[in-house]
Amino acid sequence: MDGIIGMDGLGPTNGNPFPYGVIGGAQDALAMDFWLCRMMGLKLDDFPLWQAAAARNMPQCSPNESDLAGDFQPSHVWHGVDIPKLVGLAVIPLLSRIPFGGKLEQALTSRPVMRPGYCIECGKCVAVCRAEAIELKNRNLTFDYKKCVRCYCCHEMCPVDAIKFKDGLLMKILKLLRR
């Protein structure tokens, strides 16, 4: 993992350069992800990949300091890293268990939308969408929000920032509360 200069915010292609100054290697990429997320100041409990791994009782969820070697101490944290505040799927896990919970969750969560006039029809967003929720025709992106899993990879891979986000109700409320 090359992290000499990485991207924070809405990266990797639309983020802001951040001088991490790290090169990482691991026999276990998942464990490395968890260490680096913690070093960026992210609480692992808030990280969807960690949540999924913890639900499966994967051993990487219990970081072992003896597995870490190099110039950074296990307690190292980079300060000032911009962790995106997007609200994605599984924000409220109980919603999937109630009638119409999926529709309610979709209304609450942020969703990708096209920025008119920006698309260059490179197709990277379509190629990266494992849910097959994006259609590209004549420089126009159409999102199937019933299929969209809110991973935001389409935004991350767009080289021209043609995909932005429409805040869901939950994000709108959080922004109001921060004022």
N, C-alpha and C positions, 0 to 999 in steps of 0.2 A: 504494500500500500504506500503510494507516494503522497505524503501529506506535508511536503515542504511548504508549499502554499496551497491551501485548500479553499473551498468555497463554503461560506456559511449563508444564513438567510435562505432564500428560495433558490438554492443551487441545485445541481452543479452548474448548469449553464447560465442561470439567471441570478446567481448569488453575488456575494461580495468577496473579493480575495481576502484571506485571513492567513497570517504567517504562523502556521502551526510548527514548522521546523521539525517534522518527524518523518521517518521512513519506518514502516512496520512490516513485519513478516511473522507468520504464524503457521503452525501445523493445523490449527483450528481457526478458520476465518470467523466463525460465530463468536468465539471467545475474544478475538481481537476486536470485533465490532463493539462488543460490550465494554471492553476496557476503554476504547477510544471515545465512545459515547459518554461514559462516565467522566473522562478527562476533559470533554468539551462542556461539562457542567450539566448534562442531561441526567435527570433521575431515571434510573433504569425502570422503575415502576411506571413511568410515563411513556416508555419506548415500546411501540406495538410489537416489534420483533421479539423483544425480551418477554413481553406478556405472553406471546404465543409459545415461546420456548419454555417459560415457567409453567404454563398450563400442561406441558408435556413432561415436566420434571427433568428437563435436560441439564446435565451437569455443568454446562457453561454458565448457568444462571447463578452459580455460586463462585464468583471470581476468586482465584487462588493467587495471592501475591507472589508466591514462589514461581509461578509460571511467567512472570513478567521480568524481562531483562532489558537493559539498555540505559540510556541517559536520563530517562524520566522515572521518578519515584512513583510507586503505586498511588500515592496521595496527590499527585500532580493534577492541577486543573488549569486549563487555559481560561483566562478571564476575558469577558467581552464578546464571547461567541454568540452570534444571533441565531437562536434556535427558533425555527418557524412556529407560529402559534396557530397553524391551521387546525381545524377541528375535523377529523376524519371519522371513518366507520369505527364501530365498537366503542364509541364514546360512552354510550350508556348500554352496557351489555344486556341488561334485562329487557330492552326493547324488542330483541329478537324473539322473546318468549311470549309476547302478548299479541293479540290480534291487531293488525295494522301497525305494529311496531316498526316494521321496515319502512313504511311510508313516512311515519313520524320521524324516524332517524334521518331519512333523506332530506326532509324539510329542515332539520336542525343543523346538518353538516354543510361545510363549504363544498362547492363543486367547481370543476373546471369549466371555463367558457372561452370562446374564441375572441381574440382582439381583432376586430375587422381591419383589413388592409395589411396585416402583418405576415400572414401565412405565405410561405414560398413553395408550398407543396412538396416538401422534402420527404414526407411520409414517416418521419421518425416517431411521431406520436402514435400513429396507427401501429407501427411495428412493435413498439414497446408495450402496448396495451394488451395484457394477457386476458383481460375480460372481454376483449373484442367489442368495446363500447364506443369506438370512435370510427366515424366514416369521413373520408376526405374526398370531396368532389369540387372541381373548379375553384380551388383555393378557399373552400368553405368547409369548416369542420362541424360535424353534427355529433353530439354526445347522447348516448343512450344511458340515462341516469339510472334506469332500472338494472342495468348490467354493471355500471361503474362502481368499483370498490373503493374509490377515493384514495388510491395510492399516490396520486399526483405525479406519477412517472412521466406522463405526457408533458407536463409543464417542465419537469426537470430536464427532459431530453430535447426540448425545442430550442434550436440554435438562435432563433430570432425573437424569443419571448412573445410568441403569438397566442399563448394560452395564459390567461389570468384566472382569478378565482372570484366567484360570487359567494359572498359570505352567507352561510346558513343562519337561521334564526339564533342558534346558540352563540355563534361568533358575534353576531350583532349585539346580543345582550351583554356578552363579556366586554365588548368595546365600550358600550354605554356605561358599564359599571366602573371601568378604568378612568373615566373622565372626572 
